[in-house]
Amino acid sequence: MNNFLIGCVGKPSAGKSSFLNAATDANAKVGNYPFTTIEPNNGVTFYQSPCPCKRFGKQNQCLPRYGKCVEGTRFIPVKMLDVAGLVPGASEGKGLGNKFLDDLRTAHVLLHIVDASGQTNEKGEVSKGYDPINDVQWLMDEIHSWIFNNLWKKWTNIVRRHTATKSSAATTLQLQFSGYGANLAIVQKSLDNLAIKEPSEIESWDREFVERVVKSFMDVRFPTIVVLNKIDQPDADSNILRICQKYSPDNIVCTSALAECFLRKMAKEGYIKYTEGSEFFDTFEDEGNGEKKLRQADEKIMGRLEKVRDMVLFRYGSTGVQSAIKKAVDTKKLIAVYPVKNLTHFSSDNEKHRGAFRDCMLVNPGTSVREFCRMLSPEMEKHFLYAEGANGQRLGEEEEITWDNNIIKYTTAALESSSEKKEEKKEKESKLKKAPTKNKEED
């Protein structure tokens, strides 16, 4: 299982729990009243990526240990978290603000679920005609205030310690931002984005500049995808248009979580054939004159299916749920890596009948071959000898893993020794088989 975590955030009743249920097999409590979610809900969703089994003609042998592979598309497990709803003033402790912000620390990417229909106000209460255009900004403002206030109230002491220790700005800030899951590389990138060079005299930074530093840190540490939910509801179209005009469409995905939940349920009950993220689904009538495998839906179910097809799939190309997951993972530019023990069958257990491409992990860009070996097993990394790519060519241990060299076979000292012993055993067995024949000829 990958450690990558997507956090679903937003105001109460925006559809966060519905989105979690649509993207995972979770059964989070949903309701049209504020703070339906109090304790964080966890689930496992799937990031869709081309599986190498198709390139190497191993579709029939592909057997993922986790997730699944459907016609050459790999469904890679990714953890997801739905936290308590956020209301204006959360950074000051209003609503469940403190709890929400604490739960947020573990997420790598945020999906900001926005009720595009305008049927809930800023507090998550049932409303009509509410304008959701400002919901996008105030959530980021609350997170910014949370981080900035924690930093600014200690700023005098931070500057004093920085001067006394003669530390770099990145080192000083990393100590303050570590509580948000930030390492030195993240902090350094935040400063680089502001063209801050070392040595930097942070004692000269005023309040406005520190706010800019926090904003840059947020962009790196908490990249956010805006998910405009409830797209099949009245007034959603006009709201979506205005939001896309104000904010970058590159970070916006339109979704209907309830439509995805309904399609998944119908597929599970055998009424339709549907793959998550698809633009189409097949019903009993679509199967043709051959053997019928799907159940025939009644008029009520068919009516709902046709509505989803017309209002969501036809107009938007999908329910948008898988698109949001894909955009979240792609934002971090993660790379899917396949460790194998056999470059002929691409198995993970030295046995071809166990299946090909059993394991897959998502890693950050810049991860080296040796570093990935350590991620798989610190013990294996201790005995590392060399690594090979899919074509059998050796990879440098400091070589960065990319989409071009993401199938890797590791050879360790222990493995090499084991292989030599197997060869010796085979030679002995071969000699023993020949020995009786020779003796019989002599007699």
C-alpha positions in Angstrom: 0.0 0.0 0.0 1.3 3.5 -0.9 1.7 6.1 1.9 0.3 8.8 -0.4 -2.8 10.4 1.2 -5.5 12.6 -0.4 -7.5 14.8 2.0 -11.1 15.7 1.2 -11.8 19.2 2.6 -14.5 21.8 2.4 -17.4 23.3 4.3 -20.1 21.0 5.9 -22.6 19.4 3.6 -20.7 20.1 0.4 -20.6 16.4 -0.4 -17.2 15.3 1.1 -18.5 12.1 2.6 -20.5 11.3 -0.6 -17.3 11.9 -2.6 -15.4 9.6 -0.3 -18.0 6.9 -0.8 -18.0 7.4 -4.5 -14.2 7.2 -4.8 -13.7 4.3 -2.3 -15.6 1.4 -0.8 -16.1 3.4 2.4 -19.5 3.8 3.9 -19.2 7.3 5.4 -22.3 8.8 7.0 -23.9 11.4 4.8 -26.6 14.0 5.5 -27.8 17.5 4.6 -27.0 19.0 7.9 -23.7 20.5 9.2 -21.0 18.4 10.8 -22.4 15.0 9.7 -18.7 14.0 9.8 -17.0 14.6 13.2 -14.3 11.9 13.2 -12.2 11.5 10.1 -13.4 8.9 7.6 -10.8 6.8 5.9 -11.0 4.8 2.6 -8.9 3.5 -0.3 -9.4 4.9 -3.7 -7.6 4.0 -7.0 -5.3 5.9 -9.3 -5.6 4.8 -12.9 -2.4 4.4 -14.8 -1.3 2.4 -17.9 0.0 -1.0 -16.8 3.2 -2.3 -18.4 1.5 -5.7 -18.8 -0.1 -4.4 -22.0 3.2 -3.3 -23.5 4.8 -6.7 -22.8 1.8 -8.8 -23.7 1.2 -10.0 -20.1 -2.4 -9.0 -19.7 -3.5 -12.6 -19.0 -0.7 -13.1 -16.4 -1.0 -9.7 -14.7 -2.1 -10.3 -11.1 -1.8 -7.2 -8.8 -1.3 -8.0 -5.2 -3.3 -4.8 -4.4 -5.8 -3.0 -6.6 -6.6 -4.5 -10.0 -5.7 -4.4 -13.7 -8.5 -3.9 -16.2 -7.6 -4.4 -19.9 -4.1 -2.8 -19.4 -5.2 -0.1 -17.0 -3.8 -0.4 -13.5 -5.9 0.7 -10.5 -3.3 1.6 -7.9 -4.5 1.9 -4.3 -4.3 5.4 -2.8 -5.4 6.3 0.8 -8.1 9.0 1.2 -9.3 11.0 4.2 -12.5 12.9 4.7 -12.2 15.4 7.6 -14.8 17.4 9.5 -16.3 20.4 7.7 -14.6 23.8 7.8 -16.5 27.0 8.5 -15.3 30.6 8.3 -13.3 31.4 11.5 -12.0 27.9 11.8 -8.5 29.1 12.4 -9.9 30.9 15.4 -11.5 27.7 16.7 -15.0 28.2 15.3 -17.0 25.1 14.4 -14.7 22.1 14.4 -11.9 24.2 13.1 -9.0 23.1 15.3 -9.9 19.4 14.8 -10.2 19.9 11.1 -6.8 21.6 10.8 -5.1 19.0 12.9 -6.5 16.2 10.7 -5.2 18.0 7.7 -1.5 17.7 8.6 -1.2 14.1 7.2 -2.6 14.8 3.7 -0.3 15.3 0.7 -2.8 16.8 -1.7 -6.2 18.4 -0.9 -9.4 18.0 -2.8 -11.6 21.0 -1.9 -15.2 19.8 -2.4 -17.4 22.7 -3.3 -21.2 22.6 -3.6 -21.6 24.1 -7.1 -25.4 24.1 -6.9 -25.5 26.8 -4.2 -27.9 24.7 -2.1 -25.8 25.1 1.1 -24.5 28.4 2.6 -21.0 29.1 4.0 -22.0 27.3 7.3 -23.3 24.2 5.5 -26.9 25.0 6.2 -29.6 24.3 3.6 -30.0 27.3 1.4 -31.3 28.4 -2.0 -29.4 30.6 -4.5 -26.2 30.8 -2.4 -23.2 32.0 -4.5 -20.4 29.5 -4.0 -17.8 31.5 -5.9 -16.1 32.7 -2.7 -16.0 29.3 -1.1 -12.8 28.5 -2.9 -10.8 31.4 -1.5 -12.0 31.4 2.1 -10.9 27.8 2.7 -7.4 28.7 1.6 -7.6 31.8 3.7 -8.5 29.7 6.8 -5.6 27.4 6.2 -3.3 30.3 5.6 -4.4 32.0 8.9 -3.9 28.8 10.8 -0.3 28.4 9.7 0.5 32.1 9.7 -0.9 32.8 13.2 1.0 29.8 14.7 4.2 31.2 13.1 3.8 35.0 13.7 3.0 34.7 17.4 6.5 33.1 17.9 8.3 35.2 15.3 10.4 37.3 17.7 11.8 34.2 19.4 12.3 32.5 16.0 14.3 35.5 14.7 16.4 35.6 17.9 17.2 31.9 17.7 17.9 32.2 14.0 20.5 34.9 14.6 22.1 33.1 17.5 22.6 29.8 15.6 23.4 31.5 12.3 21.1 28.9 10.6 19.8 29.2 7.0 16.3 30.5 6.5 15.2 27.0 5.3 16.6 25.3 8.4 14.9 27.8 10.7 11.5 27.6 9.0 11.7 23.8 8.7 11.7 23.5 12.5 8.5 25.6 12.5 6.8 23.8 9.6 7.7 20.3 10.6 4.4 20.0 12.4 2.7 20.3 9.0 4.6 17.3 7.6 7.2 19.4 5.9 10.8 18.4 5.3 13.7 20.6 4.4 13.2 20.1 0.6 9.6 21.3 0.8 10.6 24.5 2.7 13.6 25.1 0.4 11.3 24.9 -2.6 8.9 27.3 -1.0 11.7 29.8 -0.6 13.1 29.2 -4.1 9.7 30.1 -5.5 10.1 33.5 -3.9 13.7 33.8 -5.1 14.9 34.0 -1.5 18.7 33.4 -1.5 20.9 32.4 1.3 22.2 33.8 3.6 18.8 35.4 4.2 18.3 38.0 7.0 14.8 36.9 8.2 15.0 39.6 10.9 14.2 42.1 8.1 11.0 40.3 7.0 7.9 42.2 7.9 4.4 40.8 8.5 3.4 41.1 4.8 6.5 39.2 3.6 6.0 36.4 6.2 2.5 36.1 4.8 3.9 35.6 1.3 6.3 33.0 2.7 3.4 31.1 4.2 1.4 31.3 1.0 4.3 29.9 -1.0 4.7 27.1 1.6 1.0 26.2 1.3 1.3 26.0 -2.5 4.1 23.4 -2.2 3.0 21.5 0.9 -0.8 21.5 0.3 -1.5 21.7 -3.4 -5.3 21.9 -3.9 -7.7 20.7 -6.5 -11.1 22.4 -6.6 -13.8 19.8 -7.0 -17.1 21.4 -8.1 -19.6 18.8 -6.9 -23.4 18.4 -7.5 -23.0 19.4 -11.2 -26.4 17.8 -12.0 -28.3 20.1 -9.7 -30.2 23.3 -10.7 -28.1 26.5 -10.9 -24.8 24.5 -11.1 -24.1 25.4 -14.7 -24.0 29.2 -14.1 -22.0 28.9 -10.9 -19.5 26.6 -12.6 -19.0 29.1 -15.4 -18.4 32.0 -13.1 -16.0 30.0 -10.8 -13.9 28.9 -13.8 -13.7 32.5 -15.0 -12.3 33.6 -11.7 -10.0 30.7 -10.9 -7.7 28.7 -13.1 -9.6 25.8 -14.8 -6.4 23.7 -14.7 -7.0 23.0 -11.0 -10.8 22.5 -11.3 -12.7 19.3 -11.8 -16.5 19.0 -12.1 -18.1 16.0 -10.4 -21.3 14.3 -9.3 -20.4 12.1 -6.4 -24.0 10.8 -6.0 -24.1 9.8 -9.7 -20.9 7.8 -9.2 -22.3 6.2 -6.1 -25.4 5.2 -8.0 -23.5 3.7 -11.0 -21.2 1.7 -8.7 -24.2 0.4 -6.8 -26.0 -0.6 -10.0 -22.8 -2.3 -11.3 -22.4 -4.2 -8.1 -26.1 -5.4 -8.2 -25.6 -6.6 -11.8 -27.8 -4.1 -13.6 -25.1 -2.4 -15.6 -21.5 -3.0 -16.7 -19.5 0.1 -15.7 -15.8 0.9 -15.1 -15.0 3.8 -12.8 -14.2 6.9 -14.8 -15.9 5.7 -17.9 -18.1 7.8 -20.1 -20.4 4.8 -20.8 -22.2 2.0 -19.2 -24.0 -1.0 -20.7 -27.5 -2.3 -19.6 -29.4 -5.5 -20.3 -30.7 -4.0 -23.6 -27.1 -3.2 -24.8 -25.9 -6.8 -24.5 -27.3 -8.0 -27.8 -28.9 -11.3 -28.6 -26.3 -13.5 -27.0 -26.2 -14.8 -23.5 -27.5 -12.2 -21.0 -25.3 -11.6 -18.0 -26.9 -8.4 -16.7 -30.2 -8.1 -14.9 -33.1 -6.2 -16.5 -33.8 -3.0 -14.7 -37.3 -1.8 -14.0 -38.7 1.5 -15.3 -37.7 3.5 -12.2 -34.1 2.4 -12.3 -33.9 2.9 -16.0 -35.2 6.4 -15.5 -32.5 7.2 -13.0 -29.8 5.7 -15.3 -31.0 7.7 -18.2 -30.9 10.9 -16.2 -27.3 10.2 -15.1 -26.4 9.4 -18.7 -27.9 12.7 -20.0 -27.1 15.1 -17.1 -23.7 13.9 -16.2 -22.0 11.4 -18.6 -23.1 13.0 -21.9 -22.4 16.6 -20.8 -19.2 16.1 -18.8 -17.7 12.9 -20.2 -17.7 11.1 -16.8 -18.9 11.6 -13.2 -15.5 13.4 -12.6 -14.6 11.4 -9.5 -11.8 9.4 -11.1 -10.6 12.6 -12.9 -10.2 14.3 -9.5 -8.2 11.4 -8.1 -6.0 11.3 -11.2 -5.4 15.1 -11.1 -4.5 14.9 -7.4 -1.8 12.3 -8.0 -0.6 13.9 -11.2 -0.2 17.2 -9.3 2.6 15.6 -7.3 4.0 14.1 -10.4 4.2 10.7 -8.7 5.7 7.7 -10.7 4.4 4.2 -10.6 7.3 1.7 -10.1 7.1 -2.0 -10.6 9.7 -4.1 -8.7 10.1 -7.6 -10.1 12.4 -10.6 -9.5 12.2 -12.0 -13.0 12.7 -10.1 -16.3 11.2 -12.8 -18.4 7.9 -13.4 -16.7 8.0 -10.1 -14.6 7.0 -12.0 -11.5 7.7 -10.9 -8.0 8.3 -14.4 -6.5 10.8 -16.0 -9.0 7.9 -18.2 -10.1 6.0 -17.3 -13.3 2.8 -19.0 -12.2 2.4 -16.5 -9.3 1.5 -13.7 -11.9 3.2 -10.7 -13.5 3.6 -7.2 -12.1 2.3 -8.2 -8.7 3.6 -5.1 -6.9 3.4 -1.4 -7.7 4.4 1.7 -5.6 4.0 5.4 -6.2 7.2 7.4 -5.6 8.1 11.1 -5.7 10.0 12.4 -8.7 13.7 12.4 -8.0 13.7 9.1 -6.2 16.9 7.2 -7.0 17.2 3.5 -7.8 19.0 2.8 -4.5 16.6 4.9 -2.5 13.6 2.9 -3.9 15.5 -0.3 -2.9 15.6 1.1 0.7 11.9 1.9 0.5 11.1 -1.7 -0.4 13.3 -3.2 2.3 16.1 -1.6 4.4 17.6 -5.1 4.8 17.7 -5.6 1.0 19.3 -2.2 0.6 22.1 -3.2 2.9 23.0 -6.1 0.6 22.4 -4.2 -2.7 24.6 -5.3 -5.6 23.0 -3.9 -8.7 19.7 -3.2 -10.4 18.4 -3.9 -13.9 15.7 -2.3 -16.1 13.1 -4.2 -18.1 15.6 -4.7 -21.0 18.2 -6.2 -18.7 20.4 -3.2 -18.8 22.0 -2.2 -15.5 20.8 1.0 -13.8 23.0 3.3 -11.8 22.2 3.2 -8.1 21.9 7.1 -8.1 19.9 7.1 -11.4 16.5 8.8 -11.0 13.5 6.7 -11.5 11.3 7.9 -14.4 8.4 6.5 -16.4 11.0 5.1 -18.8 12.8 2.9 -16.2 10.1 2.1 -13.8 10.4 -1.7 -14.0 13.3 -2.7 -11.8 14.9 -6.0 -10.8 17.2 -5.8 -7.8 20.0 -8.3 -7.1 21.5 -8.5 -3.6 24.4 -10.3 -2.1 22.1 -12.7 -0.4 20.2 -13.4 -3.6 23.4 -13.9 -5.6 24.6 -16.3 -2.9 21.3 -18.2 -3.0 21.4 -18.4 -6.8 25.0 -19.8 -6.7 23.9 -22.5 -4.1 21.0 -23.5 -6.3 23.4 -23.9 -9.3 25.8 -26.0 -7.2 22.9 -28.1 -6.0 21.7 -28.7 -9.6 25.3 -29.7 -10.6 25.5 -32.2 -7.7 22.1 -33.7 -8.5 23.1 -34.0 -12.2 26.4 -35.9 -11.2 24.5 -38.2 -8.9 22.1 -39.1 -11.6 25.0 -40.0 -14.0 27.0 -41.9 -11.4 24.9 -45.2 -11.2 24.9 -45.4 -15.1 28.7 -45.2 -15.2 29.1 -47.9 -12.5 26.7 -50.2 -14.3 28.7 -49.9 -17.5 31.9 -50.8 -15.6 30.3 -53.9 -14.1 
